[in-house]
Amino acid sequence: MMGQDHVGRVRERALRAFAREYGGEATWAAAAPGRVNLIGEHTDYNAGWVLPIAIDRVCVAAAAPAADRSVTRVYSDDLRQRFSCDMRRDVRPGVDVPIGSWPSYVLGVLAECEIARQIGNLDIVIASSVPLGSGLSSSASVEVAVATMLEQAIGASMGVLEKAMRCQRAEHAFAGVPCGIMDMLTSAAGRADHALLIDCESCTWRPVPLPKDVAIVVFNSNVRHSLAGGEYARRRDACEAAASKLGLSSLRAARGEMLDDRLTDEELRCARHVITENQRTLAAAAAMERGDVSTLGTLFAASHASLRDDYRVSCRELDMLVESAAGEEGVIGARMTGGGFGGCVVAVVARGMEVRVMERVLSSYRSRSGREGMAFAVRAVDGAGAV
């Protein structure tokens, strides 16, 4: 189960908010976890491989048939904000709901899931313990929680992959983010005590057991640089241009010896990162399966260097966290995780040393950056379900 004590707390908060906001009881509630990607960064939208875990930080979507049948009402307990829209008609991103706004993640899923039309308008509350803007997929956890709540309401399953793909389409159209499938699929298909090795071309996956003598710690830099959105799209464009010049449908099939002066410097750097990161991801899965944590640590370090120097999506704060973690006893490996330009670092730590490592790394980060970071250990948990 996905960390039932933790899920229970978020569920109770969502149900209390539902009663307070709408004056009744929720009929359905579903939870979906956030995720942290152990390795395989910016490879998902290049049809490559990723190795994430679903984490014990979750979003809960609680709902009931709308008291006012003419409109769907959505309330975010975390933001203390409300939005309403009639979902019985075609809802247009950018017209009926602002693209990239928090309601777009909820209403986009309703619009992409035809089964929502069978239910009619809803009253919905969203409550989450996934830190916003941290690179831990708070958006995907909202989307998958809403889709799972719809399954509960209709009494039928979409199937894990179909649900993830509908949530992905919602994020493309309504949030305006051309993301890969990793975040939604991990939230839907996560497995306790395992990572998922996801092939983003075939959309297939297999569980990879986490070594029993390690813990996963997330360090949140608590910064998010404003250039993230445009730079993300720029990197993706460079990857697509490089693949096209190499005569490939994606960089998945690219090899280092193929890179030549057909590519601009930007395209070459991005392609080189994707090629080497795919290799590191497959090697990391193999290392985990044989319990080789030393090799895993080496791969983490190489991944961060590639993201910093070739893909150029790290930043001063993330580099400081990685450097601070790398010098600490008990840290096996550390790297930035997520889209970059802020957000989080993921570290593999010797089990039993998590608290000491967190305290010392945050102290070093504070003295070097002048910022307060945040740290927490996470467990790999099962994917979304009714609660």
Beta strands, then each sheet from edge to edge (+ up, - down):
strand 1: 28-39
strand 2: 49-65
strand 3: 72-76
strand 4: 81-85
strand 5: 122-128
strand 6: 194-199
strand 7: 204-209
strand 8: 214-224
strand 9: 331-337
strand 10: 342-350
strand 11: 374-378
strand 12: 385-386
sheet 1: 4+ 3- 5- 2+ 1- 12+
sheet 2: 4+ 3- 5- 2+ 6- 7+
sheet 3: 9+ 10- 8+ 11-
end
